[in-house]
Amino acid sequence: MRSIADENKARQLIKELTCAACGVSLNWFKKGPNQYAEHDKFLGIRVPEIRRIIQFYGDLSFVALEKLLQSEFNEIRFAAL
C-alpha cells in the first residue's frame, strides 16, 4: 500500500511542476547545436518556484525519488535531488 501512495505523490509532484511551467519561455537555455543544453529537456521552471513546490514533498520515499530521477526533464530530476 505504501508504494501506491508514494507513486501517487510522485505523480502529484510531477503534475505541480508541469503546471508551474505553463506559459514559461524557454529562450534563455542554449539548446542549439553544439551549445551546452543541446540534448537537455526543460520545463522552464525557475529554481525558486521548484523549491516552493517541493517543500510539501519532503516525505517522499526512495522509490518515489528514484522514479523522479528517471524523468527526461531537468527540473523534475532537480526536484528529486
Phi, psi and omega per residue, in radians:
M1 nan -0.653 -3.130
R2 -1.064 -0.661 -3.109
S3 -1.104 -0.721 3.131
I4 -1.128 -0.736 3.118
A5 -1.111 -0.725 3.111
D6 -1.115 -0.741 3.137
E7 -1.112 -0.690 3.111
N8 -1.142 -0.692 3.108
K9 -1.149 -0.698 3.108
A10 -1.101 -0.749 3.099
R11 -1.090 -0.715 3.135
Q12 -1.114 -0.721 3.106
L13 -1.095 -0.783 3.107
I14 -1.042 -0.739 3.135
K15 -1.091 -0.776 3.133
E16 -1.114 -0.751 3.133
L17 -1.130 -0.711 3.134
T18 -1.134 -0.729 3.105
C19 -1.131 -0.628 3.117
A20 -1.143 -0.404 -3.103
A21 -1.492 -0.154 -3.097
C22 -1.029 2.199 3.088
G23 1.358 0.192 -3.120
V24 -1.533 2.410 3.104
S25 -1.439 2.417 3.121
L26 -1.845 0.326 -3.034
N27 -1.173 -0.394 -3.063
W28 -1.398 -0.202 3.112
F29 -1.444 2.384 3.099
K30 -1.510 1.523 -3.024
K31 -1.829 0.107 -3.122
G32 -1.313 3.044 3.115
P33 -0.984 2.338 3.127
N34 1.131 0.301 3.062
Q35 -1.766 2.866 -2.956
Y36 -1.056 -0.468 -3.092
A37 -1.951 0.469 -3.052
E38 -0.944 -0.715 -3.057
H39 -1.870 0.123 -3.123
D40 -1.542 2.721 3.056
K41 -2.090 2.322 -3.086
F42 -2.194 2.599 2.968
L43 -1.582 -0.460 3.122
G44 1.657 0.263 -3.126
I45 -1.477 2.332 3.112
R46 -1.368 2.674 -3.059
V47 -0.958 -0.775 3.137
P48 -1.036 -0.617 3.114
E49 -1.210 -0.706 3.087
I50 -1.066 -0.793 -3.138
R51 -1.095 -0.658 3.114
R52 -1.097 -0.729 -3.102
I53 -1.248 -0.778 -3.012
I54 -1.291 -0.221 -3.135
Q55 -1.079 -0.338 3.131
F56 -1.625 0.064 -3.073
Y57 -2.129 0.532 -3.106
G58 -1.205 -0.239 -3.099
D59 -1.753 0.300 3.119
L60 -1.155 2.461 3.128
S61 -1.341 2.926 3.091
F62 -1.114 -0.544 3.108
V63 -1.119 -0.795 3.127
A64 -1.150 -0.721 3.128
L65 -1.112 -0.665 3.097
E66 -1.083 -0.702 3.096
K67 -1.076 -0.751 3.136
L68 -1.156 -0.635 -3.139
L69 -1.173 -0.288 3.122
Q70 -1.546 0.011 -3.123
S71 -1.120 2.640 3.076
E72 -1.397 -0.244 -3.078
F73 -1.696 2.332 -3.101
N74 -1.030 -0.733 -3.067
E75 -1.137 -0.607 3.130
I76 -1.243 -0.721 3.062
R77 -1.096 -0.722 3.102
F78 -1.062 -0.743 3.131
A79 -1.056 -0.686 3.124
A80 -1.141 -0.681 -3.134
L81 -1.227 nan nan
